[in-house]
Amino acid sequence: MAKCIDVRQIKNYIGPDAKAAVISSGDKKQKISLAYQRTGFGQKRYFMCPNCSKRVEHLYSVNDYWSCRKCSGVNPYYGIQNNTKGGYDEIGYRMRKYADVHDIQFEFPFDYLAFIYDDRVRKAKFRNNLLVLQSLESMRFHSLFFKVTYKPKAIRSIINVQHPLMRKVTLMDLQNNIYDWNSGQQIVLDDVALKSITR
């Protein structure tokens, strides 16, 4: 799978009016020009594709060379094509995209406890990112084992930290319990249900 970088990922590493950024990939370094567009709230930053000079928010690395989606030939939707819409594969894909934007590396299943020694955990924004990913993992688990699909609105409500359940439960609750994200109710499993899941 090709690596992807979102222009938002570089904001803490370069100045607000920088003309270019140097991206390291393997042993190679590549200078990428930046462009800006004025908005009602200031300005929006873009990468300039080194091949076609198109303004883009994402660049993809193929053989350690960064370029836009069209020039690199990368299909960013490959991970969710031919999968059930709103199913566990799509939720996992959304988790990976969210984690990439926020510079969080993890293995499935996502476990917030893997980040308790991360220096960023003292920041509220990072803890919020962990809440989003743990909530999506809870949704992915429910979808995987109960064959439930979720509407895009439900998935977006977690990513935007607007789902009501996220205000009621803790990270530990999300890790240790199963929730139906459509109803917001906790699922209590009896022994018969547990046996069918663990088979």
C-alpha positions as CSV (number, residue, x, y, z in Angstrom):
1,M,0.0,0.0,0.0
2,A,1.4,3.4,-1.0
3,K,2.1,5.9,1.8
4,C,0.0,9.0,2.0
5,I,0.6,12.4,3.6
6,D,-2.1,15.0,4.3
7,V,-1.1,18.7,4.1
8,R,-2.5,19.2,7.6
9,Q,0.1,16.8,9.0
10,I,2.9,19.3,8.3
11,K,1.4,22.3,10.1
12,N,3.4,21.8,13.3
13,Y,6.7,21.4,11.5
14,I,6.9,24.4,9.2
15,G,5.9,28.1,9.4
16,P,2.4,29.4,8.4
17,D,3.8,31.0,5.2
18,A,6.4,28.5,4.2
19,K,7.0,28.2,0.5
20,A,8.1,24.5,0.6
21,A,8.5,21.5,2.8
22,V,11.0,18.7,2.7
23,I,9.5,15.2,3.0
24,S,11.8,12.3,4.0
25,S,10.9,8.9,2.7
26,G,13.3,6.1,3.3
27,D,16.8,7.5,2.5
28,K,15.4,10.1,0.1
29,K,14.4,13.6,0.7
30,Q,12.1,15.5,-1.6
31,K,11.3,19.2,-1.6
32,I,7.6,19.9,-2.2
33,S,6.4,23.4,-3.1
34,L,3.4,24.8,-1.2
35,A,0.5,27.0,-2.3
36,Y,-2.1,29.0,-0.4
37,Q,-5.6,30.1,-1.0
38,R,-7.3,32.9,1.0
39,T,-10.5,31.9,2.8
40,G,-12.9,33.7,5.2
41,F,-10.8,32.4,8.1
42,G,-7.3,33.1,6.8
43,Q,-5.7,30.8,4.3
44,K,-5.7,27.2,3.3
45,R,-2.5,25.4,2.5
46,Y,-1.9,22.9,-0.4
47,F,0.9,20.8,-1.7
48,M,1.9,21.5,-5.3
49,C,2.4,18.1,-7.1
50,P,6.0,18.0,-8.4
51,N,4.8,16.4,-11.7
52,C,1.7,18.4,-12.8
53,S,1.8,21.4,-10.4
54,K,-1.8,20.8,-9.4
55,R,-2.8,22.0,-5.9
56,V,-3.7,19.0,-3.8
57,E,-4.3,18.2,-0.1
58,H,-2.7,14.7,-0.3
59,L,0.4,13.3,-1.8
60,Y,1.2,9.6,-2.3
61,S,4.6,7.9,-2.2
62,V,5.5,5.3,-4.9
63,N,9.1,4.1,-4.8
64,D,9.9,6.9,-2.3
65,Y,8.7,9.6,-4.8
66,W,5.8,11.9,-3.7
67,S,3.2,13.0,-6.2
68,C,-0.6,13.5,-6.5
69,R,-3.1,10.7,-6.8
70,K,-3.3,11.0,-10.6
71,C,0.4,11.2,-11.2
72,S,1.3,8.4,-8.8
73,G,-1.4,6.1,-10.2
74,V,-2.6,5.3,-6.6
75,N,-6.2,4.5,-5.9
76,P,-6.8,5.8,-2.4
77,Y,-10.2,4.0,-2.2
78,Y,-8.7,0.6,-2.9
79,G,-9.1,-0.4,0.8
80,I,-12.8,-0.1,0.7
81,Q,-13.8,-1.1,-2.9
82,N,-15.9,-4.2,-3.2
83,N,-16.6,-4.2,0.6
84,T,-19.9,-3.8,2.4
85,K,-20.7,-0.1,2.6
86,G,-20.8,0.8,6.3
87,G,-19.3,-2.6,7.3
88,Y,-16.2,-3.4,9.3
89,D,-13.8,-3.0,6.4
90,E,-15.0,0.5,5.7
91,I,-14.8,1.4,9.4
92,G,-11.3,0.1,9.5
93,Y,-10.4,2.1,6.4
94,R,-11.8,5.3,8.0
95,M,-9.8,4.5,11.2
96,R,-6.5,4.2,9.1
97,K,-7.2,7.5,7.3
98,Y,-8.0,9.3,10.6
99,A,-4.9,7.9,12.3
100,D,-2.7,8.9,9.3
101,V,-4.0,12.5,9.5
102,H,-3.3,12.7,13.2
103,D,0.1,10.9,13.0
104,I,-1.0,7.9,15.1
105,Q,0.4,4.5,14.2
106,F,-1.5,1.4,15.4
107,E,-2.3,-2.2,14.8
108,F,-5.8,-3.7,14.8
109,P,-7.6,-4.0,17.1
110,F,-7.0,-0.5,18.3
111,D,-6.2,-0.2,22.0
112,Y,-5.8,3.2,23.6
113,L,-3.6,1.7,26.3
114,A,-0.8,1.4,23.8
115,F,-0.5,5.2,24.0
116,I,-0.4,5.8,27.8
117,Y,3.4,6.5,27.6
118,D,3.1,8.7,24.5
119,D,4.1,12.3,25.4
120,R,1.1,13.6,23.5
121,V,-1.4,11.9,25.8
122,R,-1.2,15.0,28.1
123,K,-2.8,17.1,25.4
124,A,-6.6,17.1,25.3
125,K,-6.6,17.1,21.5
126,F,-4.6,13.8,21.4
127,R,-6.9,12.2,24.0
128,N,-9.8,13.2,21.8
129,N,-8.1,11.5,18.9
130,L,-7.8,8.3,21.0
131,L,-11.5,8.6,21.9
132,V,-12.4,8.7,18.2
133,L,-10.3,5.7,17.3
134,Q,-11.4,3.6,20.3
135,S,-15.1,4.5,19.4
136,L,-14.5,3.5,15.8
137,E,-12.9,0.2,17.0
138,S,-16.0,-0.4,19.1
139,M,-18.2,0.2,16.1
140,R,-15.9,-2.0,13.9
141,F,-16.1,-4.9,16.5
142,H,-19.9,-4.6,16.6
143,S,-20.0,-4.7,12.8
144,L,-17.6,-7.6,12.5
145,F,-19.2,-9.9,15.0
146,F,-22.8,-9.0,14.6
147,K,-22.8,-8.4,10.9
148,V,-24.2,-4.8,11.4
149,T,-23.7,-2.0,8.9
150,Y,-23.6,1.6,9.7
151,K,-24.8,4.6,7.7
152,P,-22.1,7.2,6.8
153,K,-23.8,9.7,9.2
154,A,-23.2,7.4,12.2
155,I,-19.5,7.0,11.2
156,R,-19.1,10.7,10.7
157,S,-20.7,11.5,14.0
158,I,-17.9,9.6,15.7
159,I,-15.1,11.2,13.6
160,N,-16.6,14.6,14.4
161,V,-17.0,13.7,18.1
162,Q,-20.7,14.3,18.0
163,H,-22.1,10.9,18.7
164,P,-24.1,11.1,22.0
165,L,-22.6,7.8,23.3
166,M,-19.1,9.4,23.3
167,R,-20.2,11.7,26.1
168,K,-21.5,8.9,28.2
169,V,-18.7,6.4,28.2
170,T,-15.0,6.3,29.0
171,L,-12.2,4.9,26.9
172,M,-12.1,1.9,29.3
173,D,-15.9,1.3,28.8
174,L,-15.4,1.4,25.0
175,Q,-12.6,-1.1,25.2
176,N,-14.3,-3.5,27.6
177,N,-17.9,-3.4,26.4
178,I,-19.9,-3.8,23.2
179,Y,-22.2,-1.0,22.1
180,D,-24.8,-0.7,19.4
181,W,-23.9,2.6,17.8
182,N,-27.3,2.9,16.1
183,S,-29.2,2.8,19.4
184,G,-26.5,3.9,21.8
185,Q,-27.2,0.9,24.0
186,Q,-24.7,-1.5,25.6
187,I,-25.0,-5.0,24.4
188,V,-25.0,-7.6,27.2
189,L,-24.0,-11.0,26.0
190,D,-25.2,-14.2,27.5
191,D,-23.2,-17.5,27.4
192,V,-24.9,-18.7,24.2
193,A,-24.0,-15.4,22.3
194,L,-20.4,-15.6,23.7
195,K,-20.0,-19.1,22.3
196,S,-21.2,-18.1,18.9
197,I,-18.8,-15.1,18.8
198,T,-15.7,-17.1,19.9
199,R,-16.3,-19.9,17.4
